[in-house]
């Protein structure tokens, strides 16, 4: 009989090559793989042919299982089959509710391990050439959830907007208008902003602009969830922003 155990794995931001070697090894040894919507399904090919593969993801607020049901499923499957791998997009401890699952499993004396993953907060902007920090532009960065458990805009964004740091917002597309209004009210309507959907994947889509111009650009580019919002001077380093700024500067000089 296999010993019940749980491994939380960060699958990374989408590109399957960004998962760690340790993560791949854990998938190969799994008796059961529970995977999320943001985890690349190609990673399931590394699992043993006889391993159970169960989708427990969420898309646009629609759940296959509630978090309580997922917690219970982890325990029941571990007790029945042995090694349960919980495959999560990004990093399981960055807005992934990973600790909740480990805490629940430990109540049943199930051995737990966390395999960190590459978070989309850094990898998504990097995939289109935007650093979250660079000398002369940003000394630090905030990573904030756009929507709280209560469905409201995070109050931490109010604090972040007052800093000179790069602000990276996950799960915030439904609050994009509010976010832009908040930055504009703080005198940052011309701050560069990028919205990146499917960062690191072949079907990446992104919009570059300023706080005051980004909404119509997002609509034109047809960008929706899941996407990463990056606000700060580092966005001005993107070639398309530089090109647009240069064109506007040249036009204003002619006038």
N, C-alpha and C positions, 0 to 999 in steps of 0.2 A: 504494500500500500504506500502510495506517495505521501510525503509529508506536506501538509497544507502550508502554502506560502504565497505571498503576494509581491509582485514586482511592479512598481509604477515606473513607466518609461516615458520620457519625453521624446516624441517622434520627430520633433523639429518643426520648422515652419511650412513644410510642404515638399521640398526637394528631398527625395528619399536618401540621397547621398549625405545629407546633413544629420542623419541619426548617428549616434555613437556606435563604436564597435561593441561596447559593452551592452548597448541596447539590442543590437542584432543577436548577440549570443543569448540574451535572455529570451527573446522571441523564439529562437530555435529550440529552447528547452521547455517552452510552455506547453501545458496540457490544455489550457484555455486562454484565448485572447479576447479581451473585451476592448473594443476600439471605438474612438470618438469620430465625429464628423470631420474634424480638422486633421486627423491622422491620415496620411496617404495610404490608401488601401493596397498599394503595391507592396508595402512592407509585410503584409500577411503572407506573401509568397515565401518568406523566410521561415514560417511556422511549420512544424511537423505536419505531414498530410493528415494524420489522425487527430490533430488538435482541433478543439471546438473554436469556431470564430463567431463572436456574437457582437452585433452592432448595438451600441448604447448611446449614440450621439444625439445631438440637438441641432435643428436648423430653423432659423427664424422663429425661435420661441416654442417650437413644437418638439416635445419630448417623446422618445420611444419608451424610456423609463425615467421615473423621477430619481433624484439623487438618493433618497432613502431606499428605493428599490434596487439601485445599482449597488449600494453598500451591502444590502442583504444578499444580492446575487454573488458578489465577490466572496462572501463568507460561505455560502452554501456550495458554490462551485469548488472552492478551495478544499472544503471538507470532503467533497465527493471525488474530485479528480486529482487534486494536488496543487501543481504550480499554476497560479492564475497571473497572467500578464495584463496589466491595465495600460493600454496604449493611448496616450494623450497627445494632442497637438502641442507644439512648442515645448515648454517646460512644465512638468506637472505641479510645480510649486509657484508658478506665476499665473495667478487667476485660473488655476486648473482644478481647484477643490481637492487637490491630492491629499493634503493633510487630513481632511475630513474622512477620506476613505481609509487611510492608514489607521487613524484613531479608532474607527469602528472595527476594523479587522483585528487590531491588537486586543480588543475586549474579548475576543474569542481565542486568544493565545496563538494567533496566526503570525508566523514570521514575516516581516515586511522589509522591503528594500526599495530605495529610490534611485533611479538612473536619470540624472539630469539631462535635459535636452536644450537645444538652441532655441531661444525665445524669438518669436516673430517681432518683438519690440525692437530688436537690434538687426535681425537678419532681413526683415522686409525692406526697411530703408536701405540697408547695405546692398541688397540685390539690384537696386536701381541707381546705386552710386552715391547715396546720401549717408554720411557718417552721423552718429548721434552726438559725438563730441569731436572737435578739432580745434587746434590752437588758433586763437584769434577770433573764434566764432562762438564756441560754447564750452564752458568749463565743467558742465554737469548735465544730467538729464533726469527727468521724471518719467516714470512709467505708471500710468493711472488707468483704472477701469472707467469707461465712460458712463456706465450704467450700474448703479448699486443694486443690492438685493431687493430693495424696495421699488426699483424701477426708476429711480431719480438720478439726476446728474450728480456725479461725485463732487462733494464740497472741496476736495483736494485740488480740483482744477482751479477754483477761485484763488487758492494759495499759489499754485504753479504759475498762473498768469502774471503774477507780480514779480516773478524772477526773470533772469536772463537765460535760464536753462532751456535746453531743448525739451519740449513736452511731447511725449509719446502716449497716445490714448488708444487703448484696446477696447473693443466692444462699444464703440461710441458713435457709429454711423447714424443711428436713430436720433442722436442728440447733436448732430453736426451743426444745425442752425443755432441752437442754444450756445454751443461752444464758440462759434464764430461771433455771436452777439456779445458774449462775455469778454472775449479778447478785444473786440472793437470798443466796448465801454471802458476798457483800461488803456485806451490810446494805442492799440496794437493792430489796427485794421490793415496796415500795410506789411504786417509780419508774414514772411513766406510760410506756406503750408503745402504739405503733400498728403495725398490719400492713396494708399497702396493696397490693391486687392490681389489676392493670390500671390503674394510676394514669394520669390524664389522658384515659383512654378513656371512651366512653359507658357501658361495662359495669363501671366501677370498683366494687370491693367492698372494704370495710375494716372492721377491728375496733379498738376503742379500749378500753383497760383499764389495769391495772397488771401488773407482772412476775408477781405472785402470782395474778392472775385471768385472764390473757389466753388461756391454753391452751383452756379450755372455750368461751370466746367465739369463738375461731378455728374450733373444731369446729362450733359452732352456726351461724356465718356461712358455713361451708363454704369457707373461704379456703385456697388451695393455691398452689403455684408457678405462674408467677413472681410474687413479691411482695417488697416492700421493708419491712424492719423498722426502725422508728424508736424509739429509747429515750432518754428524757430529759424534763426539765421542760417543754420546749416543747410536748410533746404535751398537757399540761394546758390549753393555750390552745384546744384544739378544743371547740366548743360542746357536744358530747355528753359530754365528760369533765367540763366545768364543770357541766352539768346533773346528772350522776350524783353528783358531789362535793357539790353543793348539797343534793341530796336526802338523802344520807347524813349531812351535817352537821345538817340540819333534824331528821332522825330521832334522832340522838344527843342533840340539845338537848332533845327531848321526853322522852327517857328520863332 
